[in-house]
Amino acid sequence: DRSETDGQKDGLPQEPWQALRLPPASPFDNFLKAAGC
């Protein structure tokens, strides 16, 4: 089970910031742009 979980983490980022980083139209991305990041 651990090997499969590790493989899934490599293929699909489980971190919320990474998941939001993929879609450029994400509201979180707009927030970063507004913050000046």
C-alpha distance matrix in Angstrom:
0.0 3.8 5.5 5.2 6.2 8.6 9.9 10.7 12.4 14.4 15.4 16.1 17.5 16.5 19.5 22.3 25.0 23.3 22.9 26.6 27.6 26.9 29.5 32.9 34.4 32.2 34.3 32.5 33.6 37.1 36.9 36.0 38.9 41.2 40.1 41.1 37.8
3.8 0.0 3.8 5.4 5.0 6.1 8.6 9.8 10.5 12.4 14.3 15.0 15.8 14.9 17.5 20.7 23.0 21.4 21.5 25.1 25.9 25.5 28.4 31.6 33.4 31.1 33.2 30.9 32.0 35.6 35.1 33.9 36.9 39.2 37.9 38.8 35.3
5.5 3.8 0.0 3.8 5.5 5.1 6.2 8.7 9.9 10.7 12.4 14.0 15.4 15.4 18.2 21.5 23.4 21.3 21.5 25.2 25.5 24.8 27.8 31.0 33.0 31.1 33.5 31.4 32.0 35.7 35.6 34.2 36.9 39.5 38.4 38.9 35.3
5.2 5.4 3.8 0.0 3.8 5.4 5.0 6.2 8.6 9.9 10.5 11.8 13.8 13.7 17.0 19.9 22.2 19.9 19.5 23.3 24.0 22.8 25.6 29.0 30.8 28.9 31.4 29.6 30.3 33.9 34.1 33.0 35.6 38.2 37.4 38.0 34.6
6.2 5.0 5.5 3.8 0.0 3.8 5.4 5.1 6.2 8.7 9.9 10.2 11.3 10.6 13.7 16.7 19.1 17.2 16.9 20.6 21.5 20.8 23.6 26.9 28.6 26.4 28.7 26.7 27.6 31.2 31.0 30.0 32.8 35.2 34.3 35.1 31.8
8.6 6.1 5.1 5.4 3.8 0.0 3.8 5.4 5.1 6.3 8.7 9.8 10.5 10.7 13.2 16.7 18.4 16.2 16.7 20.4 20.6 20.1 23.2 26.3 28.4 26.4 28.7 26.4 27.0 30.7 30.5 29.0 31.8 34.4 33.2 33.7 30.2
9.9 8.6 6.2 5.0 5.4 3.8 0.0 3.8 5.4 5.1 6.2 8.4 10.3 11.5 14.4 17.5 19.1 16.4 16.5 20.2 20.2 19.1 22.2 25.3 27.5 25.9 28.6 26.7 26.9 30.6 30.9 29.5 31.8 34.7 33.9 34.2 30.7
10.7 9.8 8.7 6.2 5.1 5.4 3.8 0.0 3.8 5.3 5.0 5.6 8.0 8.6 12.1 14.8 16.8 14.2 13.6 17.4 17.9 16.7 19.4 22.8 24.7 22.9 25.6 23.9 24.4 28.0 28.3 27.2 29.7 32.4 31.8 32.4 29.0
12.4 10.5 9.9 8.6 6.2 5.1 5.4 3.8 0.0 3.8 5.5 5.2 5.5 6.2 9.0 12.2 13.9 11.4 11.6 15.4 15.7 15.1 18.2 21.3 23.4 21.4 23.8 21.6 22.1 25.8 25.8 24.5 27.1 29.7 28.9 29.4 26.0
14.4 12.4 10.7 9.9 8.7 6.3 5.1 5.3 3.8 0.0 3.8 5.7 6.5 8.8 11.0 14.2 15.0 11.9 12.7 16.3 15.7 14.8 18.2 21.0 23.6 22.0 24.8 22.6 22.5 26.2 26.6 24.8 27.1 30.1 29.3 29.3 25.8
15.4 14.3 12.4 10.5 9.9 8.7 6.2 5.0 5.5 3.8 0.0 3.8 6.6 9.3 12.0 14.4 15.4 12.1 11.8 15.5 15.1 13.3 16.4 19.5 21.8 20.7 23.7 22.1 21.8 25.5 26.3 24.9 26.9 29.9 29.6 29.6 26.3
16.1 15.0 14.0 11.8 10.2 9.8 8.4 5.6 5.2 5.7 3.8 0.0 3.8 6.1 9.0 11.0 12.5 9.5 8.5 12.3 12.6 11.0 13.8 17.2 19.1 17.6 20.5 18.9 19.0 22.7 23.3 22.2 24.4 27.2 27.0 27.4 24.3
17.5 15.8 15.4 13.8 11.3 10.5 10.3 8.0 5.5 6.5 6.6 3.8 0.0 3.8 5.5 8.0 9.1 6.2 6.3 10.0 10.2 9.8 12.9 15.9 18.0 16.0 18.5 16.4 16.7 20.4 20.6 19.3 21.8 24.5 23.9 24.4 21.1
16.5 14.9 15.4 13.7 10.6 10.7 11.5 8.6 6.2 8.8 9.3 6.1 3.8 0.0 3.8 6.2 8.7 7.4 6.9 10.3 11.6 11.9 14.4 17.4 19.0 16.4 18.3 16.1 17.2 20.7 20.5 19.6 22.5 24.8 24.0 25.1 22.0
19.5 17.5 18.2 17.0 13.7 13.2 14.4 12.1 9.0 11.0 12.0 9.0 5.5 3.8 0.0 3.8 5.5 5.3 6.3 8.7 9.8 11.3 13.8 16.2 17.9 15.0 16.4 13.7 14.9 18.3 17.6 16.5 19.7 21.8 20.6 21.8 18.7
22.3 20.7 21.5 19.9 16.7 16.7 17.5 14.8 12.2 14.2 14.4 11.0 8.0 6.2 3.8 0.0 3.8 5.4 5.0 6.1 8.4 10.2 11.8 14.1 15.1 11.9 12.9 10.4 12.1 15.3 14.6 14.1 17.3 19.1 18.3 19.9 17.2
25.0 23.0 23.4 22.2 19.1 18.4 19.1 16.8 13.9 15.0 15.4 12.5 9.1 8.7 5.5 3.8 0.0 3.8 5.5 5.2 5.9 8.9 10.8 12.2 13.8 10.8 11.8 8.7 9.6 13.0 12.2 11.0 14.2 16.2 15.2 16.4 13.5
23.3 21.4 21.3 19.9 17.2 16.2 16.4 14.2 11.4 11.9 12.1 9.5 6.2 7.4 5.3 5.4 3.8 0.0 3.8 5.4 4.8 6.6 9.5 11.5 13.8 11.5 13.6 10.9 10.9 14.6 14.7 13.1 15.7 18.3 17.7 18.2 15.0
22.9 21.5 21.5 19.5 16.9 16.7 16.5 13.6 11.6 12.7 11.8 8.5 6.3 6.9 6.3 5.0 5.5 3.8 0.0 3.8 5.4 5.6 7.7 10.6 12.1 9.8 12.2 10.4 10.9 14.4 14.9 14.2 16.6 19.1 19.0 19.9 17.2
26.6 25.1 25.2 23.3 20.6 20.4 20.2 17.4 15.4 16.3 15.5 12.3 10.0 10.3 8.7 6.1 5.2 5.4 3.8 0.0 3.8 5.4 6.0 8.0 9.2 6.4 8.5 6.7 7.2 10.6 11.2 10.9 13.2 15.5 15.7 16.8 14.5
27.6 25.9 25.5 24.0 21.5 20.6 20.2 17.9 15.7 15.7 15.1 12.6 10.2 11.6 9.8 8.4 5.9 4.8 5.4 3.8 0.0 3.8 5.8 6.8 9.4 7.8 10.2 8.1 6.9 10.6 11.6 10.1 11.9 14.9 15.0 15.3 12.6
26.9 25.5 24.8 22.8 20.8 20.1 19.1 16.7 15.1 14.8 13.3 11.0 9.8 11.9 11.3 10.2 8.9 6.6 5.6 5.4 3.8 0.0 3.8 6.3 9.0 8.4 11.8 10.7 9.3 12.7 14.4 13.3 14.5 17.6 18.2 18.3 15.8
29.5 28.4 27.8 25.6 23.6 23.2 22.2 19.4 18.2 18.2 16.4 13.8 12.9 14.4 13.8 11.8 10.8 9.5 7.7 6.0 5.8 3.8 0.0 3.8 5.4 5.5 9.3 9.5 8.1 10.7 13.1 12.9 13.6 16.3 17.7 18.1 16.2
32.9 31.6 31.0 29.0 26.9 26.3 25.3 22.8 21.3 21.0 19.5 17.2 15.9 17.4 16.2 14.1 12.2 11.5 10.6 8.0 6.8 6.3 3.8 0.0 3.8 5.4 8.5 8.9 6.2 8.3 11.2 10.8 10.6 13.5 15.3 15.3 13.9
34.4 33.4 33.0 30.8 28.6 28.4 27.5 24.7 23.4 23.6 21.8 19.1 18.0 19.0 17.9 15.1 13.8 13.8 12.1 9.2 9.4 9.0 5.4 3.8 0.0 3.8 6.5 8.5 6.8 7.5 10.7 11.6 11.3 13.3 15.7 16.3 15.6
32.2 31.1 31.1 28.9 26.4 26.4 25.9 22.9 21.4 22.0 20.7 17.6 16.0 16.4 15.0 11.9 10.8 11.5 9.8 6.4 7.8 8.4 5.5 5.4 3.8 0.0 3.8 5.3 5.2 6.7 8.9 10.1 10.9 12.7 14.4 15.7 14.7
34.3 33.2 33.5 31.4 28.7 28.7 28.6 25.6 23.8 24.8 23.7 20.5 18.5 18.3 16.4 12.9 11.8 13.6 12.2 8.5 10.2 11.8 9.3 8.5 6.5 3.8 0.0 3.8 5.3 5.0 6.3 8.8 9.8 10.5 12.3 14.3 14.0
32.5 30.9 31.4 29.6 26.7 26.4 26.7 23.9 21.6 22.6 22.1 18.9 16.4 16.1 13.7 10.4 8.7 10.9 10.4 6.7 8.1 10.7 9.5 8.9 8.5 5.3 3.8 0.0 3.8 5.4 4.9 6.4 8.7 9.7 10.4 12.5 11.5
33.6 32.0 32.0 30.3 27.6 27.0 26.9 24.4 22.1 22.5 21.8 19.0 16.7 17.2 14.9 12.1 9.6 10.9 10.9 7.2 6.9 9.3 8.1 6.2 6.8 5.2 5.3 3.8 0.0 3.8 5.3 5.1 6.2 8.6 9.7 10.7 9.5
37.1 35.6 35.7 33.9 31.2 30.7 30.6 28.0 25.8 26.2 25.5 22.7 20.4 20.7 18.3 15.3 13.0 14.6 14.4 10.6 10.6 12.7 10.7 8.3 7.5 6.7 5.0 5.4 3.8 0.0 3.8 5.4 5.0 6.1 8.5 9.8 10.1
36.9 35.1 35.6 34.1 31.0 30.5 30.9 28.3 25.8 26.6 26.3 23.3 20.6 20.5 17.6 14.6 12.2 14.7 14.9 11.2 11.6 14.4 13.1 11.2 10.7 8.9 6.3 4.9 5.3 3.8 0.0 3.8 5.4 5.0 6.1 8.6 8.9
36.0 33.9 34.2 33.0 30.0 29.0 29.5 27.2 24.5 24.8 24.9 22.2 19.3 19.6 16.5 14.1 11.0 13.1 14.2 10.9 10.1 13.3 12.9 10.8 11.6 10.1 8.8 6.4 5.1 5.4 3.8 0.0 3.8 5.4 4.9 6.3 5.4
38.9 36.9 36.9 35.6 32.8 31.8 31.8 29.7 27.1 27.1 26.9 24.4 21.8 22.5 19.7 17.3 14.2 15.7 16.6 13.2 11.9 14.5 13.6 10.6 11.3 10.9 9.8 8.7 6.2 5.0 5.4 3.8 0.0 3.8 5.4 5.1 5.8
41.2 39.2 39.5 38.2 35.2 34.4 34.7 32.4 29.7 30.1 29.9 27.2 24.5 24.8 21.8 19.1 16.2 18.3 19.1 15.5 14.9 17.6 16.3 13.5 13.3 12.7 10.5 9.7 8.6 6.1 5.0 5.4 3.8 0.0 3.8 5.3 7.7
40.1 37.9 38.4 37.4 34.3 33.2 33.9 31.8 28.9 29.3 29.6 27.0 23.9 24.0 20.6 18.3 15.2 17.7 19.0 15.7 15.0 18.2 17.7 15.3 15.7 14.4 12.3 10.4 9.7 8.5 6.1 4.9 5.4 3.8 0.0 3.8 5.7
41.1 38.8 38.9 38.0 35.1 33.7 34.2 32.4 29.4 29.3 29.6 27.4 24.4 25.1 21.8 19.9 16.4 18.2 19.9 16.8 15.3 18.3 18.1 15.3 16.3 15.7 14.3 12.5 10.7 9.8 8.6 6.3 5.1 5.3 3.8 0.0 3.8
37.8 35.3 35.3 34.6 31.8 30.2 30.7 29.0 26.0 25.8 26.3 24.3 21.1 22.0 18.7 17.2 13.5 15.0 17.2 14.5 12.6 15.8 16.2 13.9 15.6 14.7 14.0 11.5 9.5 10.1 8.9 5.4 5.8 7.7 5.7 3.8 0.0
